Amino acid sequence: MGDEDVIRRRLLIDGDGTGDDRRLNVLLKTFIKWCADEKIEESKATHDRMLAQLAQCEFAVTKSQLGSEMMAAELKSYEALSKILENGIESAKGNIEKSKADFAQAKTVRKNRIEYDVLAKVISEQPDRKETLERLSLLKTELNSLEATKQQLESRLSLRKKQFHVLVTSIHQLQALLDEPDDAEGVDDDVEMK
């Protein structure tokens, strides 16, 4: 038998390493010695020692049982805490996902508000429809008035052009008439000189 086998057997027998194996061996040896002893005085002392060792063994067994029950209760408590923590983690994950969705929505709302503010500013800088229509109406009236004035001026210009043309033509004709008598007088003067 190797050292590993001995250690393994001792761990199996001793359990948690509380010395139960040694106590049981000492109790067994004491019991064998007590059975072999015939002296009553020593027998009584050995009997008392065996009872004390037996009480120690019972105490160790009771302590191990209570420790085992306590560990089982703690294990159940830890399992319950683990389930509570898992539920809490799942709830936190759900809250995180909800917060992410809320954050994305808030981002969209903020972006829309900024765009709305920019558009509202641009719109507020522009005149309202009624004022624009009134101004347009005034401009159309002014345009019609200007077109009528233009027509009048063009007709006057046309008339002036015609009058100027008539005047220029008259001047040319007068000039031609004036030029003609000079030629006629010049011919008359030539005839007289001869």
ZAMARGU-4260 file (C-alpha; in steps of 0.2 Angstrom, whole numbers, plus 5000, padded with zeros to 4 digits):
<rodrens>
0) 5000/5000/5000 | 5007/5017/4995 | 5007/5033/5004 | 4993/5040/4993 | 4982/5025/4997
5) 4985/5028/5016 | 4982/5046/5014 | 4966/5043/5005 | 4960/5030/5018 | 4964/5042/5032
10) 4954/5056/5023 | 4939/5045/5020 | 4939/5039/5038 | 4944/5055/5046 | 4932/5066/5036
15) 4936/5084/5039 | 4952/5081/5048 | 4945/5083/5066 | 4955/5068/5073 | 4940/5056/5073
20) 4950/5042/5067 | 4963/5044/5080 | 4950/5045/5094 | 4941/5030/5088 | 4958/5020/5087
25) 4962/5026/5105 | 4944/5021/5111 | 4946/5004/5103 | 4963/5001/5111 | 4956/5007/5128
30) 4941/4996/5126 | 4952/4980/5122 | 4963/4985/5137 | 4948/4987/5148 | 4941/4970/5143
35) 4958/4962/5147 | 4960/4971/5164 | 4955/4962/5179 | 4959/4976/5191 | 4943/4984/5197
40) 4951/5001/5202 | 4960/5003/5186 | 4945/4996/5177 | 4934/5010/5184 | 4946/5023/5179
45) 4948/5016/5161 | 4929/5015/5160 | 4927/5033/5165 | 4941/5037/5152 | 4932/5027/5138
50) 4915/5036/5143 | 4924/5053/5141 | 4932/5048/5124 | 4915/5041/5118 | 4907/5058/5124
55) 4921/5067/5114 | 4917/5056/5098 | 4898/5059/5100 | 4901/5078/5102 | 4912/5077/5086
60) 4898/5068/5077 | 4885/5080/5083 | 4896/5095/5079 | 4899/5087/5061 | 4881/5084/5059
65) 4876/5102/5064 | 4890/5109/5053 | 4883/5099/5039 | 4866/5105/5042 | 4872/5123/5043
70) 4882/5121/5027 | 4866/5114/5018 | 4856/5128/5025 | 4869/5141/5019 | 4870/5132/5002
75) 4851/5134/5001 | 4852/5152/5006 | 4866/5155/4993 | 4855/5147/4980 | 4841/5158/4985
80) 4852/5173/4984 | 4859/5167/4968 | 4842/5166/4961 | 4838/5183/4968 | 4854/5190/4960
85) 4850/5182/4943 | 4832/5189/4943 | 4840/5206/4948 | 4853/5205/4934 | 4839/5200/4921
90) 4829/5215/4928 | 4844/5226/4927 | 4847/5220/4909 | 4829/5224/4905 | 4830/5241/4913
95) 4846/5244/4903 | 4838/5240/4886 | 4823/5251/4891 | 4835/5265/4895 | 4844/5263/4879
100) 4827/5263/4869 | 4822/5279/4879 | 4839/5287/4876 | 4837/5284/4857 | 4820/5291/4857
105) 4826/5306/4868 | 4840/5308/4855 | 4827/5308/4841 | 4816/5320/4850 | 4831/5332/4853
110) 4836/5331/4835 | 4818/5335/4830 | 4817/5350/4842 | 4833/5357/4835 | 4827/5355/4817
115) 4810/5363/4823 | 4819/5378/4831 | 4829/5381/4816 | 4814/5380/4804 | 4804/5391/4816
120) 4818/5404/4816 | 4818/5404/4797 | 4799/5405/4796 | 4798/5419/4809 | 4811/5429/4799
125) 4799/5428/4784 | 4783/5439/4783 | 4767/5431/4785 | 4755/5426/4771 | 4743/5440/4773
130) 4757/5454/4773 | 4765/5445/4758 | 4749/5445/4748 | 4746/5463/4752 | 4763/5468/4747
135) 4761/5457/4731 | 4745/5466/4727 | 4753/5483/4729 | 4767/5478/4718 | 4756/5472/4705
140) 4746/5488/4706 | 4762/5498/4705 | 4768/5487/4690 | 4751/5489/4681 | 4753/5508/4684
145) 4771/5508/4678 | 4766/5498/4663 | 4752/5511/4659 | 4765/5525/4661 | 4777/5516/4650
150) 4763/5514/4637 | 4759/5532/4638 | 4778/5537/4637 | 4781/5525/4622 | 4766/5533/4613
155) 4772/5550/4617 | 4789/5545/4611 | 4782/5538/4595 | 4772/5554/4593 | 4787/5565/4596
160) 4797/5554/4584 | 4784/5556/4571 | 4784/5575/4575 | 4802/5576/4574 | 4803/5566/4558
165) 4790/5578/4551 | 4800/5593/4557 | 4816/5586/4550 | 4807/5582/4534 | 4800/5600/4534
170) 4817/5607/4538 | 4825/5598/4523 | 4811/5603/4512 | 4813/5621/4517 | 4832/5620/4515
175) 4829/5613/4498 | 4817/5627/4494 | 4829/5640/4501 | 4843/5632/4491 | 4833/5632/4475
180) 4830/5651/4474 | 4848/5654/4476 | 4852/5644/4461 | 4838/5653/4452 | 4845/5670/4457
185) 4862/5665/4453 | 4856/5660/4435 | 4847/5676/4434 | 4862/5686/4439 | 4872/5677/4426
190) 4860/5681/4412 | 4860/5699/4417 | 4879/5700/4416 | 4879/5694/4399
</rodrens>
